[in-house]
Structures are given as structure tokens and as C-alpha cells.
Amino acid sequence: MVKTIQAWDISLYELEEKFGLELVNNTDFFPEWTENLPLLTDIEKSSLERVKNNYLNLTKRRSMSEEVVKMVVLSPLLDLAGFYQHTFEIETETSTEISAVDESVIVKGSIDVLVINKRLWILIIESKSTKFDVISALPQALAYMLDTPNIEQPTFGLLVNGREFVFVKLVQVQKPKYARSDALSIEKTNELQQVLSILKRVSELILL
């Protein structure tokens, strides 16, 4: 049965009600973000330190736009994880809009979507006026992931707002279930290294 999902206008409640989506809190469901993570080389660690320093330098001046987030933070991570190699295919989806009330003013933002091998969905959050919480992209990510063509295999998501990263895993065999990682911050010691290790682990899984 074909699902039609308006990703830009969906809530977690609606996903739960319409598709039976269930949050799983059992750590055994999503071990990929904490267990069997590839070790990073000294060169990779040095590259990440440069990414972090670039980010810290630029954010001293102003909040980073979506394009700067992709260029300064996300693109180097995808490169280091090997996603630009011939074994991977990256597609773009139409951007979706988000909004929030900030001191009685409606603030609009957008979410840009990248798809890798139909198994990894990356959502980049942009707001020109205020910083949206990285979790604000979770309903949209799950909506896209529910529409994956191959429900026999788990799909993964990565939510990015420039400063924080959250990974998501969705399994649709029998009943759709998902779990998410803790928010990992580029500003905290070694957490950017963990982000890259998780991306490398996911790259191994989506090639199986």
C-alpha cells in the first residue's frame, strides 16, 4: 500500500496515530550509535579538529545559515565518512518549512534533505532568526523514512542544526518502530569524533 505523507506538516502524534509508529527506549534496539564504532585515524581526528575550529570561529560572528552549515560542518563529515565515493548515491529532496513562536513573533525556518542510498536521510535545519532545536526536524525525518522503498531493512536519519547531531533508526518489519540517539554537540570534547564514527558505521550497514 502506497503511503502519501506531507512531511512538512506532520507531527509525531499524527505519525503514531496514522502509521502506528512507536518509540523504543530499549538500548538494544539502536546499538549502532554506541557499539562497534570504527576507530578513527590520527588524520581523521585532526581533520575533525579543524572542522570544529572553523565552526567556532564562524559562530563568533553570527548564527550559521543552512548553506554554511552544509559547507563547513556537514560536507567534511560526509567526505570523511566516505559518502562521496562511487558506492554511494546522494540525492536531494525539496526543502520543508518549519515555524515557531519566539517572543510572540512567528519565526520561520527550513529543513534541507539529503538522501544517501535510500537508507540514510540527513536533515539540515536553518533558521535566520533563532536556533531551532535539532529535534524539531524529527517528525519530518520519520515521515521521509517511513516512505522508504525497502521496508525489510532498517533506515537511518541524521538531524543537524550546525551545533548538534541526532541519529535516528527506523525499523518497519511488522510494526514501525524508531529510536534516537542523544544529541551530540560539536562543542563538546570528542563528540564530533563520535558523530563521524557513527556515520562510518552506518555507511557499512547501508552497503550490506
N, C-alpha and C positions, 0 to 999 in steps of 0.2 A: 504494500500500500504506500503510495507516494505521499510524503508529508509536505505541506506548504506552510512555511514558517516566516513570519515577518520579524526578522532578527532585531531590527532597530526599535521595536515596540513590544518587547516581551519581558515578562518578569519571571523570577524563579517560581513564584506561586503558580503562574499560568503554565509553566513547563511541568510542574508537578501535577497539576490538575489535568492537563490535556494529554500528557505523554507518560504519566506515571513515573516521572523522574524522581530518583531517590538519592539523597546524600548519604554517603557511607563514611562513618567515623573510624572504622576499624583500620588500623595502620597496615594490616596485611593486604588490604585492597590496593594500596598505592605505594608499594615499596620502591618504585623506580626513582623517586626523588631523594631517597636517603640511603639505599643499599646498592652494593656492587657498582658504585660510581667509578668511572675511569680516573686513573691518576693523571694529573696534569704535568706537563714537562716544565722545566725552568723557563723555556722560551714562551710558553703559553701563559705562565704566571706573570712574566714580565710584560707581555702584551696586555694582559688584563689590568695591570697596574697603570699602564699608560692610558687605557680607556677610562679608568676611574679618575685619574688626574685630569684628563681632558674634560670629563663631566664636571668635576668640582670647580675647575677654572671657569667654565662657561656659565655655570649656575650662580656664580658670584655676581654676575651682571644682571640676569633676568631669568624667568622661567623658560625652560626649553620648549620650543614648539615641536610638533609631531615630526616634522622633517628633520630637525636637528637631533631628536631622539633616535630616529632611524639611522642617521648618518654617523653619529658619534658613538652611540651605545649599541644599538641592535645589529647594525651591519657588521662590525668587527666580531661580535659574538657568533653570528651565523657563519662567518668566514672561518673562525677558529674551530667551530663545530663541524666544518666540512660540508655545509649545506649548499655551497656553490659548486660542488663537484658534479660530474656528469651523471652520477647515480641518483641525483635529486632533481625534482622539478618544482619550481616556485611559481605560484600564481597569485594574482591579486583579486580581491573581491571589492565590490562597491563599498565605500565608506558608509558607516552608520552614524547617526547623530545621538547625542545624549544631552540631557539638561539637568540642572539642579538649581535650587534656590539658595542664594548666598546673600544674606542680609537684605531680604525682600527683593532681590534682583535675580531674574532668571538668567543663569549663566549657561551658555551652550558650548558643547564640545563635540568632538568627532572621534570615531574609532576606525582606524585603518586596519584592514585584514589581509594577512598573508597566509597562504596555504602551501604546505610542503607535502607532496606525495599523497594528498588527501588524508593524511594521518596526523599532521601537526598543524594546528590553527594558531596563528600568532596575531594578537590584537594589540595595536598600539594606540594609547589614549592621548588625545590632545585637548587642552583647554587653554585658551589665551588669557582668561581672567582669573581662574582659580585652579587649584590642583585637585582633580578628581581622584578619589580613592581608586586604587588599582582594581578592587573588587567590583567597581561599577560596571566593568566590562564582562563580568561573569555570565549574566543571562544571555547576552549576545553570543558569547563564545559557545555556550552549551547549545544554543539554538542552531548555530552552524554545525557543530559537531554531531548533533542528532541527525542531521541531514546527510551524513557521510554515506557514500555508496556501498561501503563494505562494513556491515554491522557485525561480522564474525570476528573482527579484530578490534582491540581497544584503540581509541583515538586519544590524542593529547592536545592540550592547549597551553599557550603561554600568554599571560596578560602582562603588559609592560606600560608603565607610565613615565619611564625615564629613570626614576629613582628606585622603584620596587618591581619585583618579578613574582608572579604567582603561577605555578604549574597546575594543570587540571588533567584528570584522567577520566574518560567515559567508557563504560562497557555496556553494550546493548543486547548481549545474549540474554534471552528470556525477558528480563525487565531492565530498562535503562537505569544505570547507577553511576554516580560520579563521586570523586573526592578531589580535594585540592591541597596543595602544599601550604606551608606557612609562607608569609610574604618575606622574600629575601631582598635585602637592601644593598644597593651599590655602595652605600656609605658605611656599611658595617664590615669589620675585618673578615676577610676570606669568604664572604657570602657571594660575591661575584664569581669567585672560583667555583663555588658550588653550582651556581647557575650554569656555567659552562660545562661542568661535569655532567649535570642532568641533561643538557642539550646533546652532549655526545652519547649519553646512554640512550636517549630517545632516538637518536639517529640510527643506532644499532638496531633498535626494536622495529622501527618502521621499514627497515630493509629486509626483515625476515619474511 
